[in-house]
Amino acid sequence: QVQFVESGGGLVQPGGSLRLSCAASGSIFSIYAMGWFRQVPGKQRELVAAITPRGITNYADSVKGRFTISRDNAKNTMYLQMNSLKPEDTAVYYCNKNPPYLNPSRWGQGTQVTVSS
């Protein structure tokens, strides 16, 4: 089984960029399809970007053209490059396999992204 640690969030002005990282434990990371999810208070967690084990990507319409998901299977790490950030991108960002584990204990702490001037 795999567990996840997210990092790289912070406060950024509109139009700015951030790069999130997801470190995954476990030796079978490379066989999982993975995703970046985000959640704001009072709303359901949503999938914003996904990547297959071989690197095929898919994006939510709200981030298409601005976010880029990638993975390095040798390092058990996944990334999310976020450009042209907007205030509506403000959320806690999580990584997980896709589809994700249902058990809450299988989610990391997430990393807060705040886009504000």
C-alpha positions as CSV (number, residue, x, y, z in Angstrom):
1,Q,0.0,0.0,0.0
2,V,1.0,3.6,-0.6
3,Q,0.9,6.7,1.6
4,F,1.3,10.3,0.5
5,V,3.0,13.5,1.7
6,E,2.2,16.7,-0.1
7,S,4.4,19.9,-0.1
8,G,5.0,23.1,-1.9
9,G,1.9,25.1,-1.2
10,G,1.9,28.7,0.0
11,L,0.6,32.2,-0.6
12,V,0.9,33.6,-4.1
13,Q,-0.5,36.6,-5.9
14,P,-2.9,36.1,-8.8
15,G,-1.0,35.2,-11.9
16,G,1.7,33.6,-10.0
17,S,3.0,30.0,-10.0
18,L,3.6,27.2,-7.5
19,R,4.9,23.7,-7.9
20,L,3.5,21.1,-5.6
21,S,5.2,17.8,-4.8
22,C,3.7,14.5,-3.7
23,A,6.1,12.0,-2.1
24,A,4.7,8.5,-2.0
25,S,5.9,5.6,0.2
26,G,5.8,2.1,-1.0
27,S,7.4,0.2,-3.8
28,I,4.4,-0.1,-6.1
29,F,3.8,3.6,-6.7
30,S,4.6,3.2,-10.4
31,I,1.6,0.9,-11.1
32,Y,-1.0,3.4,-9.8
33,A,-2.8,6.0,-11.7
34,M,-2.5,9.1,-9.6
35,G,-4.3,12.4,-9.1
36,W,-4.2,15.8,-7.5
37,F,-7.3,16.7,-5.7
38,R,-8.3,19.9,-4.0
39,Q,-10.9,20.9,-1.4
40,V,-12.3,24.1,0.0
41,P,-14.3,24.3,3.2
42,G,-17.9,23.3,2.7
43,K,-17.3,21.7,-0.6
44,Q,-16.5,18.2,-1.8
45,R,-13.0,17.3,-2.7
46,E,-12.5,17.5,-6.5
47,L,-10.1,15.9,-8.9
48,V,-8.1,18.6,-10.8
49,A,-5.5,16.6,-12.6
50,A,-4.8,12.9,-13.2
51,I,-1.9,10.9,-14.7
52,T,-1.7,7.2,-15.7
53,P,1.3,5.0,-14.9
54,R,2.6,5.7,-18.4
55,G,2.1,9.4,-18.2
56,I,-1.2,10.1,-20.0
57,T,-2.7,13.2,-18.4
58,N,-6.2,14.6,-17.9
59,Y,-7.3,17.9,-16.4
60,A,-10.4,19.5,-15.0
61,D,-11.7,22.2,-17.3
62,S,-11.1,24.8,-14.6
63,V,-7.3,24.2,-14.7
64,K,-6.7,23.1,-18.3
65,G,-3.9,25.0,-19.9
66,R,-2.6,26.4,-16.6
67,F,-1.7,23.3,-14.5
68,T,0.6,20.5,-15.5
69,I,0.8,17.1,-13.8
70,S,3.9,14.9,-14.0
71,R,5.4,12.0,-12.2
72,D,8.9,10.5,-11.6
73,N,8.3,6.8,-10.9
74,A,12.0,6.3,-10.0
75,K,11.6,8.8,-7.2
76,N,8.1,7.8,-6.2
77,T,7.1,11.4,-6.7
78,M,4.4,13.3,-8.5
79,Y,4.3,17.0,-9.2
80,L,1.7,19.7,-10.1
81,Q,3.0,22.8,-11.8
82,M,0.4,25.5,-11.3
83,N,0.7,28.7,-13.5
84,S,-1.5,31.7,-13.9
85,L,-3.1,31.1,-10.6
86,K,-6.4,32.5,-9.8
87,P,-8.1,33.3,-6.4
88,E,-10.5,30.4,-7.1
89,D,-7.6,28.0,-7.1
90,T,-7.3,28.6,-3.3
91,A,-7.8,25.3,-1.6
92,V,-6.0,22.5,0.2
93,Y,-4.4,20.3,-2.4
94,Y,-4.0,16.5,-1.9
95,C,-2.5,13.7,-3.9
96,N,-3.8,10.1,-4.0
97,K,-4.1,7.3,-6.4
98,N,-6.9,7.7,-8.9
99,P,-9.5,6.6,-8.0
100,P,-8.6,7.5,-4.5
101,Y,-8.6,5.4,-1.3
102,L,-11.9,5.9,0.5
103,N,-10.4,5.4,3.9
104,P,-9.7,8.8,5.4
105,S,-6.5,7.5,7.0
106,R,-5.1,6.9,3.5
107,W,-5.0,10.7,2.7
108,G,-2.1,12.9,3.6
109,Q,-2.3,16.3,5.4
110,G,-2.5,18.2,2.1
111,T,-0.8,21.5,1.3
112,Q,-2.5,24.8,1.5
113,V,-2.5,27.0,-1.6
114,T,-3.8,30.6,-1.2
115,V,-4.0,32.9,-4.2
116,S,-4.6,36.5,-3.0
117,S,-3.3,40.0,-3.6
